[in-house]
Amino acid sequence: MEWLAQNWIWILLVTGFFFMMRRGGCGMGGGMKSHGQHGGDTQHSAEADKSAATVTDPVDKATLDTAVALTSVYRGKTYYFASAENRAIFEAKPEQYASTDQADPQPHKSHHHGC
C-alpha cells in the first residue's frame, strides 16, 4: 500500500497515456483502423467513400484517394503522394513539382499520418 501511495502520480500518468493512445490510434492499434482494414463496418466505409477526394500525385501523375495518400506541405499548400518514394523526391526539389493545378481538396480538414 505504501508503494501505491508513493507512486500514484506515475500510475495516473501511465493510465492516461495508454487511454489517449487507444483513443487516437497512434501506435497502439486501438481507436482508428489502419487504411484498408474496414472490417465489417459498412456504414463507415460508405461514409469514407463519400468524403474522400481524388488528386494527382505531382511526381508520377498517378490518380489517388486522399484518404490513403501520404502528404507534404510546401508553401502552405498540401500535396498528396502515392508512395514514400514520391514524397521524398518531391521534398528534395519541391519547386520542380509544385504547381497550382493540384488544389487542396480538403482545405479545412487536417490530414495527418503518423504521430
C-alpha positions in Angstrom: 0.0 0.0 0.0 2.9 2.3 0.7 4.2 1.8 -2.8 0.8 2.8 -4.2 0.8 6.0 -2.1 4.3 7.0 -3.3 3.7 6.2 -7.0 0.1 7.3 -7.5 1.0 10.1 -9.9 3.0 7.8 -12.2 0.2 5.3 -12.3 -2.2 8.1 -13.2 0.1 9.4 -15.9 0.7 5.9 -17.5 -3.0 5.2 -17.4 -3.8 8.5 -19.1 -1.1 7.9 -21.7 -2.5 4.5 -22.7 -6.0 5.9 -22.7 -5.0 8.7 -25.1 -3.1 6.3 -27.3 -6.1 4.0 -27.6 -8.5 6.8 -28.4 -6.2 8.4 -31.0 -5.0 5.1 -32.5 -1.3 6.3 -32.6 0.8 3.2 -32.4 -1.5 1.2 -30.1 -3.8 -0.1 -32.8 -6.9 1.0 -30.9 -9.3 3.7 -31.9 -8.5 4.2 -35.5 -8.3 1.3 -38.0 -5.4 1.3 -40.4 -6.1 2.1 -44.0 -7.6 -0.7 -46.0 -8.9 -2.6 -42.9 -12.5 -1.5 -42.5 -13.6 -4.9 -41.2 -17.4 -5.3 -41.3 -18.1 -1.6 -40.7 -20.0 -1.0 -44.0 -21.5 2.3 -42.8 -18.1 3.7 -42.0 -16.8 2.5 -45.4 -19.7 4.2 -47.2 -19.1 7.5 -45.3 -15.4 7.3 -46.0 -16.0 6.9 -49.8 -18.3 9.9 -49.9 -15.9 12.2 -48.1 -12.8 11.0 -50.0 -11.4 13.2 -52.7 -9.2 12.2 -55.7 -6.0 14.1 -56.5 -3.0 13.6 -58.8 0.5 12.7 -57.4 2.7 15.6 -58.7 5.7 13.3 -59.2 4.3 10.3 -61.2 0.9 11.8 -62.1 -1.0 8.8 -60.6 -4.6 9.4 -59.5 -5.1 8.6 -55.9 -7.5 8.9 -53.0 -6.6 11.5 -50.3 -7.8 9.1 -47.6 -4.8 6.8 -48.2 -2.3 9.2 -49.7 0.9 10.5 -48.0 1.1 14.3 -47.7 3.7 17.0 -47.7 3.1 20.8 -47.2 5.0 23.2 -49.3 4.5 27.0 -49.1 1.2 26.4 -47.2 -0.2 24.0 -49.7 -0.8 20.3 -49.1 0.4 17.9 -51.8 -0.6 14.2 -51.9 1.6 11.2 -52.9 1.1 7.6 -53.8 4.3 6.4 -52.1 7.0 7.5 -49.6 9.5 7.5 -52.5 7.4 10.0 -54.5 7.2 12.2 -51.4 10.9 12.1 -50.9 11.5 13.0 -54.5 9.1 16.0 -54.1 10.7 17.1 -50.8 14.2 17.1 -52.4 13.1 19.5 -55.2 9.6 20.8 -54.4 9.9 23.8 -56.7 10.2 21.4 -59.6 6.9 19.6 -58.9 4.9 22.2 -57.0 2.2 23.8 -59.2 -1.1 25.5 -58.9 -3.0 22.6 -60.6 -3.2 20.4 -57.5 -5.8 22.1 -55.4 -6.2 21.0 -51.8 -9.5 19.0 -51.8 -10.0 19.4 -48.0 -8.6 22.9 -47.1 -10.0 23.0 -43.6 -9.6 19.4 -42.7 -6.3 18.3 -41.2 -4.8 15.1 -42.9 -2.1 13.6 -40.7 -0.3 10.3 -41.0 1.7 9.2 -38.0 2.2 10.6 -34.6 
